[in-house]
Structures are given as structure tokens and as C-alpha cells.
């Protein structure tokens, strides 16, 4: 289970550059113009044996007047509230200013663990210029997000605040997370399962406030339901609710074994739902897609087939996902959804004996070996499932560096043909024999 790390600071201090360095990709747009980051970015990072999710936030503006600035400020506050550790980025070029002091005040009030990154310290002379930032009251790390200088020491400190895997107590009961957009029917679905009004349900988005895990032990099922709670009710519903939804979805997903991704059948399977889907897939959770409010859809002969095709196109190449059409209101197929989640949970726990795995996979590889690369032939001699909480496989060969993604996908498809991993992400590694 990874933790959440938020990067905060005023505009144009290099937050997105640091974000790109931490996730080792160029996902966030970097520009010298302030206020470029408006949509939130999420990424995954790893350091010293610990995984964590990184959130890149927009620049906090003191007394921002336009709507974008107010929205960004609200989302920065949400990120601060929901994170485990905060990287507070300041800029040695601009020096200490009132916005830095205001952000520091907010962070001290949050009682969160904070590391202060003084960015753009790319030579020894600039180290002396960082002394003024000690007044902010946090431990200072001098870095250059562009070159990577100092980021190792920063990460060493950061991961010290994150829990070890060994300290996380896991229950034997499977955890099913109910995730999706605001107002997609998550609380109605849980109420329908429980047979009572456990959660407040309104047409207005953002009414779920408290996170309560519910133990379900009826009709032969035994599992824990985790609701995506915490979307605060606001006087003005805006993109903040959408942002809060994703941040809380990260939390819920990480505490689960299987994610039940609800989306409203009267709306499209849009970018927000796809984003939540990939959060679950990248966290290696089991996934079931629930098409809710099916009772409200005008149905034709091929309606189910067309919707399934649209969903599978959006989640390519990981299309081996069960899709269940439900109605929380009429309780149509809600127990089918739970049965499917149980099957996916068992698939995720599947452990294939090494001898059996070699017997089934080596003939497949022999029939269609990896393509030669620069006149060199790759020979895979042995394969095994790795010991982990989700399916991971290692293939041992003479030249692992020459095996490309298309062949990796070919092997994954063959594994899925032979064994039932419906609804479960698979990781494949090639190692030197």
C-alpha cells in the first residue's frame, strides 16, 4: 500500500519539474509562465523499497482573484489535507516572500510531515542564499529539480516518514473498494447491499463525508466494503469535488483488494472514470466495472454490446475486465456484482506451481520465440510466479534487454488464455539466467 505525497508551493518555483523527476516521466507541463498547472497530475514513485503516489498541485496564490486561482487554492488545500507527507517547494531565485510564509503557516496548522525543498540551488554560491528559508520552520533540502542535485537526500528524508510494509496490518477478509465519480451511485449501491440507509444519498454531488468501512457477512459472502467517502459538501460545487474524488479514490484503492468502479450509465465512460480505472490498475488491484443506473437507460438490441465495446476501447490494452450492468435503486444484479468481485479476488490470489507453469508456458515460447535483435537470439529457459500479493511472473533468459513490449504483451495474453486472471493486472519481468 503506497502513501500519498503532495508537492505544494507558490507559482513558478519548479513543482512540476520536481514532479516529473520523481515519477521519471515528462507528464506535467513545465513552463516559465506562472499558473500553467491547473489540472492535477498523479504519478507513482519508488525510493528505498517504498512506493508512494505523488500529486502535483497548482501554484498557491495569496488573495488570488480570478476563478482559476481560487479553484487552484482550494485544490491545494485538499491535497494538503489528504496527503501523508508534503514537499514544500520554494525558489532561491525569487527568495522568501509573503506567499511562502502564508503556505508555511497553512502547513504548520495541518500537522503533517513536511520537507522543505529549496529549488534552483545549482551551484555552491547559492547555498548561502538559502539561509533565509530557515525562518519557515522546516528542515531544508537544497535541490535542483532540473539536474536532480540534492533530490536523493530529500527522498531519503521523505520516505523516513512513510510506513514500512511490515507495519501494515492486513485483514484476512477481502476489501472491496467502491470508487467512481461523484454522484455515480456509490452510496446507493452500498445501501442496497446492506439493506438499510447507512449512507446519506442525495442528487447533489459531494454529500458523502465520513469514511466508514463496513463488514458484510450475509448470503455466504464475507468481505469489507470500503466507500469512497470524504467528498466534502461545499456551498458551490465545482471541479474541487472532482479533484477530491480522485484524491480520496487513491486512498480507498490503496486499502482494497478489489475495486468496484461504478459509473453512471446515463453518462459516458469519461476521462475521470478512466483515470480512476488506471489508478486501480497501476496499484495492481483486482477490478470490476459496474454500469450503474441501468434501469434509466433506453435499451435496444445491442445496447449492452455497444457499451461494453466503448468501455474496453477506453481501457486498452488491459481489456480482460468483467463488466456488470446494475441498478442500485431496483437492486438489479447487485449480488452478481459481489459474486464477480469474489471471483476476481480469488483470481488475484492464484498461485501457480512452478513446474506446472513451465509445462504450460515453455511450449508456447518454443512455438513463437522472441524475435531476434541485431542478429542475436533470445532463449527463455525457465519461468516462475514470484511470491507477492498479486500475480507477477519472471522469465529467465540469456538476453532480457532485447525483449520488447509487444512480446511481453503476447506472453501476458497467453497466460490469460491458459489461466483465469480475469479482472487482475499481471506484471511480467525478464531476468538474466
ABEGO torsion letter per residue (X at the ends): XBBBBBBBEBBGAGAAAAAAAAAGBBABBBBABBGABABBBBBBBBBGGBBBBBBBBBBBBBGBABAAAAAAAAAAAAAAAABABBBBBBBAAAEBBAAAAAAAAAAAAAGBBBBBBBBGBABAAAAAAAAAAAAAGBBBBBBBAAAGBGAAAAAAAAAAABBBAAABBBBABBBBBBBEBBGAGAAAAAAAAAGBBABBBBABBGABABBBBBBBBBGGBBBBBBBBBGBBBBABBBAAAAAAAAAAAAAAAAABABBBBBBBAABBBBAAAAAAAAAAAAAGBBBBBBBBGAAABBBBAAAAAAAAAAAAAAAOABABBBBBBBBAAAGBGAAAAAAAAAAAAAAAABBBBAAAAAAAAAAAAAABBBBBBGGBBBBBABBBBBBBABBBBBBBBABAAABBAAAAAAAAAAAAAABBABGBBBBBBBBBX
